[in-house]
Each structure stands twice: as structure tokens, then as C-alpha cells.
Amino acid sequence: MSTSTASNPSTPLPWIRLVLGLIAACALPFFISNYHVFQASMVLTYAIALVGLNILIGYSGQISLGHGAFLAIGAYTSAILMDKVDMPYWMTIPIAAAICLAVGFLFGLPALRLEGHYLALATFALAVSLPQLLKFKHLEFLTGGVQGIVIMKPEPPWEMLFGLKLNSDRWLYFFTLAVTVVMFVIGWNLIRGRVGRALIAIRDQPIAAASMGINTPLYKSLAFGVSAMFTGVAGALSAILVAFVAPDSFTVFLSITLMVGMVIGGVTSLPGALYGAIFIQFIPNIADQISKAAPWAIYGVMLILFMYTMPTGIAGALRLIGQKIRPSPN
């Protein structure tokens, strides 16, 4: 009995697509303007944040409406270290990740007593309160208060790359792409390893998971910490890319936007994080171009259309299309 190449799990086709995608991503900044290079870099940062949010919501089943706060913690950590300590930008990324991991894990401990909409309200409160805390006058020497912190955009270490001119925007794009690949690999290993299986068991059958010896409180807190770590890395990268942080950049709407991006891209899907990030970055701009008078009405209509036509997200829709066009085994 023969098996088709498409249905064989050992087929190299997914890896070929991955390599071709990385090659295309590396070539992209040399064919678009600096502004579009910046937009592409922001897509990558949002994708990292959505992977983290997916680990928490999609795999552990815990709802969060406050991940904009972890994005702010990562961004401010990077900005403060670069501005006050004159630390190299690349060194701030692991520090921001460690701080957000610790904060997320500690926040997850009391959140263990909450479930469903109660947990969502607790995280929502975090998103509401943190921007006000960043404006607190006794912390202005660190956070810059309402005016925020302006940092210098890093210069590229080389003037040329593969014989092509390398400016600041292109270099930061490649730096962000490298970090994104690392974070996606970490996420892929977590999801498909022992931690991922434990989180799925806790999400689907918490009582059965506990009876099997899975430490439910530890894994739930760990999911919060790891999710916050991913989001903190995204926040640090966004601070470096924008070269500016301010409290009003991290409102509750940002947390809701991340949730929208995760659902649109596809829950429990790593490629879905990239699709959701593209939606977050470009759809509001498209809506604004369609109607200057009511851009958010257009955005809402687009959101409804996406959810009506693709209820499992873009990744789920593409997976379904692939299954329909894939030749059946002989």
C-alpha cells in the first residue's frame, strides 16, 4: 500500500518551504523602502508576542487581556538599560526576557485562584494600571514620565552585506529576524515537548491531568512566565526599532489588539502568529485608506468578515485548503 508524499510525515516538503521562506525574508529588505522594512520588522515583533500569547491561551487555556503590560515591561527594560546604563541594544533582549519571565511567573501564582472571565479581568486590570504606574512622578527618573524615553537607533556593524548596502533599518530587520527565528524554535520545542503536552492535558482535562501526577499550579504559572517572556522580547525589540517608548503606547487597546491577532491568525498555530501579526500591522492602515472618516468601522467590518469566512483563523483556513487540494493516497 503506497503512501503519498504529502501525507508522509518524513517528507522534506515543510522544511523546503521553511528554507525558501527564510531566503525570501532575507531578500525582502533589499526590494522595499525603508519604511516598509520597518513595518516588516514590526510584523516580526508582533509575531513573537502572539506566539507567547498562544502558549498561554491556546495551549494552557488561560485567558489574558493584559499582555500589553508585559510588552511595556520589555520595552521599558530595554529603553532604560540603553538610556541610563548605555548598555548595547542586543544585551538588553535577554535581560528583558528574564525580567518578564519572573514577573509573569509571579503574576501567575495568585492568578491560579482565578479562572475564565475572572482571570481575564485580573489581567485587564494589569493592562489598565501599568501605563499609569509608568507616569508616576516618583519613577520619572527611570521612565521619563509622560514624555517617555528617546533612545538612539543602533547603527549597522557593517556597511555592506552580500555586496548590498546595509543601513540601520535593514540591519535591525535582520537582527529582529534572527531573534524571531530563535524564539519560534524555542516555542516549537516547548509546544511539542513535555511542557506542551502537559499544558494541553491541563487545558482539556484538568482533573485527569492532576490525577496523572502533573503539577497543575506549576505548569500554569510556568505558562504565564514563558508567555510573558516571549512578549517581553517583542517589547524590547519594538523599543529598539521605534527608538522611543511612552506610557500611551501601551494602552489596554494594545492588549486587545494582540488577542485579535492571535484569534485571526489561528489559535494553537505557530504560523498563525505570523499571519495574525500581518493583520495587526497592515489591516488598520488599509481600513484608514479606505475611509478617512470611519476607519474603525471598516476595521470592524473586516474583522467580522475574517471571522465569518475563517472561523479557525487564517492558519486553519490554509490548512483546510491544503487538505482539499492535496491528492489522495493511492
PLY file of the C-alpha trace (Angstrom):
ply
format ascii 1.0
element vertex 330
property float x
property float y
property float z
element edge 329
property int vertex1
property int vertex2
end_header
0.00 0.00 0.00
1.64 3.23 -1.15
1.59 6.47 0.75
1.56 9.89 -0.87
4.41 12.29 -0.28
2.05 14.88 1.15
0.78 12.52 3.83
4.19 11.15 4.78
5.40 12.91 7.97
9.02 12.39 6.94
8.65 14.34 3.70
11.09 17.25 3.40
8.42 19.49 1.85
7.71 21.53 5.03
11.43 22.08 5.55
11.85 23.13 1.92
9.04 25.67 2.36
10.67 26.90 5.55
14.07 27.38 3.89
12.52 29.14 0.90
10.56 31.37 3.25
13.72 32.34 5.14
15.53 33.07 1.87
12.64 35.28 0.76
12.62 37.02 4.16
16.35 37.74 3.87
15.95 39.17 0.37
12.87 41.26 1.21
14.51 44.38 2.73
16.59 44.99 -0.42
13.49 45.34 -2.60
11.28 47.62 -0.47
11.57 51.09 1.04
13.00 51.78 4.50
9.51 52.47 5.87
8.23 49.11 4.65
11.35 47.46 6.10
10.38 48.99 9.44
6.83 47.66 9.03
8.17 44.19 8.26
10.31 44.35 11.40
7.26 45.28 13.47
5.39 42.31 11.99
8.15 40.05 13.33
7.94 41.57 16.82
4.16 41.13 16.91
4.61 37.52 15.77
6.88 36.81 18.77
4.29 38.33 21.13
1.49 36.27 19.55
3.49 33.05 19.99
3.71 33.86 23.69
0.02 34.68 23.93
-0.83 31.47 22.09
1.16 29.42 24.58
-0.91 30.90 27.40
-4.37 30.95 25.82
-4.23 28.35 23.09
-2.24 25.65 24.90
-2.83 26.24 28.63
-6.38 27.60 28.31
-5.78 30.70 30.46
-7.28 33.96 29.21
-5.24 37.17 29.26
-6.28 40.68 28.34
-3.16 42.24 29.81
-0.25 41.22 27.61
0.24 44.81 26.55
1.64 45.30 30.07
4.33 42.67 29.51
5.10 44.30 26.17
5.59 47.57 28.06
7.82 45.94 30.68
10.08 44.52 27.98
10.18 47.80 26.07
10.94 49.92 29.12
13.58 47.48 30.34
15.42 47.76 27.04
14.99 51.55 26.83
16.12 52.19 30.42
19.19 49.98 30.06
20.17 51.68 26.80
19.46 55.20 28.06
20.66 55.08 31.68
23.33 52.38 31.62
24.47 52.78 28.00
24.13 49.03 27.52
24.40 47.61 23.97
20.96 47.04 22.49
21.49 43.31 21.91
22.33 42.73 25.58
19.01 44.21 26.70
16.99 41.45 24.96
17.86 38.55 27.33
17.55 40.84 30.37
14.08 41.95 29.30
13.19 38.29 28.71
14.38 37.28 32.20
12.53 40.12 33.94
9.28 39.39 32.12
9.67 35.66 32.81
9.96 36.39 36.54
7.11 38.93 36.58
4.84 36.66 34.55
5.57 33.65 36.75
4.92 35.63 39.96
1.73 37.09 38.49
0.62 33.60 37.55
0.83 32.36 41.15
-2.09 34.40 42.57
-3.89 34.04 39.25
-4.12 30.30 39.92
-7.14 31.00 42.10
-8.91 32.63 39.15
-10.35 31.07 36.01
-12.23 32.18 32.94
-13.55 35.72 32.93
-12.23 36.36 36.45
-8.68 35.75 35.23
-9.37 37.91 32.17
-10.47 40.77 34.46
-7.33 40.42 36.60
-5.06 40.65 33.57
-7.19 43.50 32.23
-6.55 45.36 35.48
-2.81 44.88 34.94
-3.05 46.42 31.48
-5.04 49.37 32.84
-2.78 50.10 35.80
0.71 49.75 34.31
0.58 52.81 31.99
-0.48 54.93 34.96
2.37 53.49 37.03
4.83 54.44 34.28
3.62 58.05 34.60
4.11 58.08 38.38
6.20 61.12 39.30
8.50 59.25 41.67
9.51 56.94 38.82
10.10 59.69 36.25
13.87 59.48 36.72
13.64 56.00 35.20
10.60 56.00 32.94
10.66 59.60 31.73
7.06 60.06 32.88
4.51 61.13 30.28
7.21 62.14 27.80
8.75 58.68 27.76
12.31 57.82 26.73
14.03 58.58 23.44
16.89 56.23 22.54
19.38 56.18 19.70
18.68 53.79 16.84
21.62 51.36 16.54
23.95 51.65 13.56
24.76 48.57 11.48
28.08 46.87 12.29
28.88 46.58 8.57
28.25 48.91 5.64
27.66 46.09 3.16
26.02 42.65 3.34
26.29 40.20 0.45
27.52 43.11 -1.64
24.40 45.18 -0.84
24.20 48.40 1.16
23.16 47.85 4.78
21.53 50.80 6.52
20.13 50.98 10.05
16.60 49.83 9.14
17.85 46.84 7.18
20.27 45.81 9.91
17.58 45.98 12.59
15.32 43.93 10.33
17.93 41.15 10.09
18.56 41.37 13.82
14.82 41.10 14.52
14.51 38.23 12.04
17.29 36.32 13.80
15.65 36.80 17.21
12.29 35.78 15.73
13.72 32.53 14.36
15.26 31.74 17.76
12.01 32.45 19.61
9.94 30.39 17.15
12.33 27.46 17.59
12.01 27.78 21.38
8.23 27.94 21.08
8.13 24.95 18.73
10.21 22.83 21.12
8.13 23.87 24.14
4.82 23.10 22.45
5.90 19.73 21.09
7.79 18.67 24.19
6.80 17.53 27.64
5.72 21.02 28.71
3.39 21.41 25.74
1.77 18.01 26.31
1.27 18.85 29.99
-0.33 22.20 29.15
-2.71 20.61 26.65
-3.68 17.97 29.21
-4.37 20.66 31.81
-6.39 22.67 29.29
-8.54 19.75 28.14
-8.88 17.61 31.28
-7.50 19.38 34.39
-8.76 16.75 36.85
-7.36 13.87 34.80
-4.06 15.74 34.38
-3.75 16.24 38.14
-4.55 12.57 38.77
-1.73 11.63 36.35
0.75 13.49 38.53
1.05 16.71 36.54
1.81 19.65 38.82
-1.04 21.87 37.61
-0.17 25.04 39.59
3.47 24.89 38.50
2.68 24.42 34.82
0.02 27.14 34.81
2.42 29.62 36.40
5.15 28.48 34.05
2.85 29.10 31.08
2.27 32.67 32.33
6.00 33.20 32.77
7.00 31.81 29.38
4.22 33.75 27.66
5.36 36.96 29.37
8.96 36.19 28.37
8.03 35.99 24.67
6.02 39.20 24.94
8.87 40.93 26.78
11.31 40.05 23.99
8.83 41.51 21.50
8.54 44.66 23.61
12.32 45.09 23.81
12.64 44.69 20.04
9.85 47.21 19.43
11.61 49.76 21.64
14.83 49.32 19.69
13.02 49.59 16.36
10.92 52.63 17.21
13.72 54.24 19.32
11.06 55.61 21.67
8.84 54.39 24.49
5.97 56.19 26.22
3.13 55.03 28.52
0.43 55.94 26.00
1.93 53.44 23.55
0.87 50.55 25.80
-2.82 51.09 26.43
-5.47 48.45 27.02
-6.26 48.59 23.30
-2.84 47.08 22.59
-3.68 44.04 24.73
-7.00 43.63 22.91
-5.21 44.00 19.57
-2.85 41.16 20.47
-5.84 38.99 21.35
-7.45 39.83 18.00
-4.25 38.99 16.14
-3.99 35.61 17.86
-7.58 34.66 17.01
-7.34 35.91 13.41
-4.05 34.12 12.83
-5.23 30.87 14.35
-5.24 29.54 17.90
-2.66 26.79 18.66
-0.73 27.54 15.47
2.83 28.87 15.23
2.43 30.00 11.59
-0.83 31.64 12.70
1.21 34.02 14.87
2.84 35.40 11.72
-0.49 35.73 9.91
-2.02 37.48 12.92
0.96 39.84 13.12
0.47 40.81 9.47
-3.19 41.51 10.23
-2.30 43.70 13.22
0.25 45.72 11.28
-1.48 46.28 7.94
-5.27 45.94 8.24
-5.75 49.17 10.30
-3.73 51.07 7.65
-5.83 49.56 4.86
-9.02 50.50 6.72
-7.73 54.07 7.10
-7.00 54.28 3.37
-10.49 53.03 2.51
-12.27 55.55 4.74
-10.66 58.50 6.49
-13.97 59.34 8.16
-14.69 55.98 9.79
-11.58 53.77 9.67
-12.53 51.74 12.73
-15.92 50.93 11.25
-14.14 49.50 8.21
-11.76 47.66 10.52
-14.72 46.15 12.38
-16.35 45.02 9.13
-13.07 43.40 8.03
-12.77 41.67 11.39
-16.29 40.28 11.10
-15.61 39.07 7.55
-12.41 37.35 8.63
-14.13 35.56 11.50
-17.16 34.63 9.41
-15.17 33.21 6.50
-12.29 31.77 8.56
-13.63 30.76 12.00
-10.48 28.72 12.71
-8.20 31.60 11.73
-6.04 32.11 8.68
-3.81 29.15 9.57
-6.85 26.87 9.91
-8.27 28.07 6.59
-4.98 27.47 4.78
-4.72 24.03 6.37
-8.24 23.19 5.15
-7.46 24.40 1.64
-4.28 22.31 1.62
-6.25 19.22 2.64
-8.78 19.75 -0.17
-6.21 20.25 -2.94
-3.84 17.55 -1.67
-4.04 14.41 -3.81
-5.47 11.41 -2.00
-3.18 8.42 -1.43
-3.45 5.59 -3.93
0 1
1 2
2 3
3 4
4 5
5 6
6 7
7 8
8 9
9 10
10 11
11 12
12 13
13 14
14 15
15 16
16 17
17 18
18 19
19 20
20 21
21 22
22 23
23 24
24 25
25 26
26 27
27 28
28 29
29 30
30 31
31 32
32 33
33 34
34 35
35 36
36 37
37 38
38 39
39 40
40 41
41 42
42 43
43 44
44 45
45 46
46 47
47 48
48 49
49 50
50 51
51 52
52 53
53 54
54 55
55 56
56 57
57 58
58 59
59 60
60 61
61 62
62 63
63 64
64 65
65 66
66 67
67 68
68 69
69 70
70 71
71 72
72 73
73 74
74 75
75 76
76 77
77 78
78 79
79 80
80 81
81 82
82 83
83 84
84 85
85 86
86 87
87 88
88 89
89 90
90 91
91 92
92 93
93 94
94 95
95 96
96 97
97 98
98 99
99 100
100 101
101 102
102 103
103 104
104 105
105 106
106 107
107 108
108 109
109 110
110 111
111 112
112 113
113 114
114 115
115 116
116 117
117 118
118 119
119 120
120 121
121 122
122 123
123 124
124 125
125 126
126 127
127 128
128 129
129 130
130 131
131 132
132 133
133 134
134 135
135 136
136 137
137 138
138 139
139 140
140 141
141 142
142 143
143 144
144 145
145 146
146 147
147 148
148 149
149 150
150 151
151 152
152 153
153 154
154 155
155 156
156 157
157 158
158 159
159 160
160 161
161 162
162 163
163 164
164 165
165 166
166 167
167 168
168 169
169 170
170 171
171 172
172 173
173 174
174 175
175 176
176 177
177 178
178 179
179 180
180 181
181 182
182 183
183 184
184 185
185 186
186 187
187 188
188 189
189 190
190 191
191 192
192 193
193 194
194 195
195 196
196 197
197 198
198 199
199 200
200 201
201 202
202 203
203 204
204 205
205 206
206 207
207 208
208 209
209 210
210 211
211 212
212 213
213 214
214 215
215 216
216 217
217 218
218 219
219 220
220 221
221 222
222 223
223 224
224 225
225 226
226 227
227 228
228 229
229 230
230 231
231 232
232 233
233 234
234 235
235 236
236 237
237 238
238 239
239 240
240 241
241 242
242 243
243 244
244 245
245 246
246 247
247 248
248 249
249 250
250 251
251 252
252 253
253 254
254 255
255 256
256 257
257 258
258 259
259 260
260 261
261 262
262 263
263 264
264 265
265 266
266 267
267 268
268 269
269 270
270 271
271 272
272 273
273 274
274 275
275 276
276 277
277 278
278 279
279 280
280 281
281 282
282 283
283 284
284 285
285 286
286 287
287 288
288 289
289 290
290 291
291 292
292 293
293 294
294 295
295 296
296 297
297 298
298 299
299 300
300 301
301 302
302 303
303 304
304 305
305 306
306 307
307 308
308 309
309 310
310 311
311 312
312 313
313 314
314 315
315 316
316 317
317 318
318 319
319 320
320 321
321 322
322 323
323 324
324 325
325 326
326 327
327 328
328 329
